[in-house]
Amino acid sequence: MPIIGKILSTFGRRGEVKFLPFRGGDFKRLEGQRGIVSSRYRTREVEIERVWPHKGMWILKIKGIDTMKEAWRLRDSFLEVEIDIFPEEDRPLGYDVYSDKEKYLGKVIDVIPTPAHDVLLTDKDVLIPFVEEWIIALLPQEKKIKVKEPKAV
């Protein structure tokens, strides 16, 4: 199961938690889903009761977590769910990657979510930050991405 984000802290007094998704996605798809909340000390299965956006984060109400004290125990945990909440069209899988000097850097085989930003992985083991500073052009019609050339290529 993919890790989709991190529980930061409590929210309110009814057991809700502030959740930072690693990427934007359809938060409504999480409602009713089962997943795993894991921290350094504990792993537990959970069911997401409700989700709503709040100031760039999501607020989660997890079934069975009804007090602030119970929610506090979940802070700094990661949430894994079986379904994919991120839209497929946001992922440039299969796109050919070229540097600004027209050097072929490979085909995108994975998009790795990190807390700061996504990272593109090509079949030539090149990692490219998927951020505005690195991406020169994203051409969906041609399935091509033009990026600033990494130093170690």
C-alpha positions in Angstrom: 0.0 0.0 0.0 1.3 3.5 -0.8 1.9 6.0 1.9 -0.2 9.0 0.9 0.6 11.5 3.7 1.3 12.3 7.3 -0.8 13.0 10.3 0.5 16.1 11.9 -1.6 16.8 15.0 -5.1 16.9 16.4 -7.9 19.1 15.2 -10.8 20.0 17.5 -12.0 17.9 20.4 -13.8 15.0 18.7 -10.8 13.0 17.6 -10.1 14.6 14.2 -6.6 14.9 13.0 -4.7 17.3 10.6 -3.4 15.4 7.6 -0.8 16.6 5.2 -1.2 14.7 1.8 2.1 14.3 0.0 0.3 15.5 -3.2 -3.0 16.9 -4.1 -5.7 14.4 -4.8 -9.4 13.6 -4.5 -9.9 13.6 -0.7 -13.5 12.4 -1.0 -12.2 9.0 -2.3 -10.7 8.4 1.2 -14.1 8.3 2.9 -15.0 4.8 4.0 -11.6 3.4 3.0 -9.6 1.2 5.2 -5.9 1.8 5.7 -2.9 1.5 8.0 -1.6 4.3 10.2 2.0 3.6 11.1 4.5 5.4 13.3 7.9 4.5 14.7 6.3 2.7 17.6 2.9 1.4 16.4 1.0 0.2 13.4 -2.8 0.0 13.4 -5.6 -0.6 10.9 -8.1 2.2 10.6 -11.2 3.2 8.7 -11.6 6.8 7.4 -15.0 8.1 8.4 -14.9 11.6 7.0 -12.5 13.9 5.2 -12.6 17.6 4.4 -10.0 20.2 3.2 -8.8 22.9 5.6 -6.0 25.5 4.9 -4.0 23.4 2.5 -4.4 20.2 4.6 -7.1 17.7 5.1 -8.9 16.9 8.3 -9.6 13.2 8.9 -12.1 11.7 11.2 -11.0 8.1 11.9 -13.6 5.6 13.1 -13.1 4.8 16.7 -10.9 7.8 17.5 -13.4 10.0 19.3 -11.3 12.1 21.8 -8.4 14.5 21.5 -6.3 12.2 23.6 -6.8 9.3 21.2 -6.1 11.5 18.2 -2.9 12.8 19.9 -1.4 9.3 19.8 -1.6 9.3 16.0 0.5 12.4 15.5 3.6 12.0 13.3 2.2 8.8 11.8 1.9 8.0 8.1 -1.3 6.9 6.4 -1.3 4.1 3.8 -4.4 3.2 1.8 -5.1 0.5 -0.8 -6.8 2.9 -3.4 -5.0 5.5 -5.4 -6.4 8.9 -4.6 -4.1 10.8 -6.9 -5.4 11.4 -10.5 -3.6 9.4 -13.1 -3.5 12.3 -15.5 -1.2 14.2 -13.1 1.5 11.5 -13.5 3.7 11.7 -16.6 4.3 8.0 -16.6 5.8 6.8 -19.9 6.9 10.3 -20.9 10.3 10.7 -22.6 12.6 13.0 -20.7 15.1 15.3 -22.5 17.5 17.8 -21.0 17.7 21.4 -22.2 20.7 20.3 -24.3 18.6 17.6 -26.0 20.2 14.7 -24.1 17.8 11.7 -23.6 17.5 11.0 -19.9 15.1 8.1 -20.2 11.4 7.3 -19.9 9.5 8.1 -16.7 8.8 4.8 -14.9 7.7 6.2 -11.5 6.7 9.3 -9.7 8.0 9.2 -6.1 6.1 11.4 -3.6 8.2 13.2 -1.0 7.0 15.7 1.6 8.6 18.5 -0.3 7.6 17.6 -3.9 7.3 14.7 -6.3 10.4 13.2 -8.0 10.5 11.6 -11.4 12.4 8.4 -11.8 13.5 7.4 -15.3 14.4 3.9 -16.6 18.0 5.2 -16.8 18.0 5.7 -13.0 17.8 9.5 -13.3 16.0 11.4 -10.5 14.4 14.7 -11.4 12.5 17.0 -9.0 9.0 17.5 -10.4 9.0 21.2 -9.6 8.8 24.4 -11.7 12.5 25.2 -11.3 13.5 21.9 -13.0 10.8 21.4 -15.6 11.2 23.6 -18.7 8.3 22.1 -20.7 5.7 19.4 -20.2 4.3 18.3 -23.5 1.4 15.9 -23.0 0.6 15.6 -26.7 4.1 14.4 -27.5 4.5 12.6 -24.2 7.7 14.5 -23.6 9.2 16.5 -20.8 12.1 18.9 -21.1 14.1 19.5 -18.0 17.2 21.4 -16.9 20.2 19.0 -17.2 21.2 17.4 -13.9 24.9 17.8 -13.1 25.6 14.1 -12.6 24.3 12.9 -16.0 
